[in-house]
Amino acid sequence: MKKLLIVLGLAAVAIHGPTAVAREAEKGKQKEVIYVSADTATFAEAMPGVSIAAVWGDRDKGAHGTFTKFAPGHDAGMHTHTSDLWLVMLKGAYLYKDDAGEKRVGPGEFIRIPGGHKHWSGGDKTEGALFYEEGKGKFDLIPAK
């Protein structure tokens, strides 16, 4: 019985998986290659201690990808975001705290922060942080109460 359920599950993925992937690709309608270097990107201050350079999309309106810099010692305070965020560290360290503990996310490391998850974040005291950030929805920062 267990083998039958596994086979049926794999069959469902084989049948419906490509359709779901095709729908996601169609939503993006992105046809050209995008290449941006964090070293030459044009950064603009988004808020004190944080600057961003758009890679694709518009973080004020919806799905987006950005290079984000936290100044050394930046403290974003306790907060949540409406949408999930995916971060890949490039330089320095992204400091993260939640009820489960603390994480120091360094170069070559990844962290996914689910929408609605209360956390604190900041930049390394001496190096700050440079990371690639991607989100499916509009970026927001909602201070925690």
Secondary structure, 3 states (H helix, E strand, C coil): CHHHHHHHHHHHHHHHHHHHHHHHHHHHCCCCCCCCCCCCCCCEEEECCEEEEEEEECCCCCCEEEEEEECCCCEEEEEECCCCEEEEEEEECEEEEECCEEEEECCCCEEEECCCCCEEEEEECCCEEEEEEEECCCCCCEECC
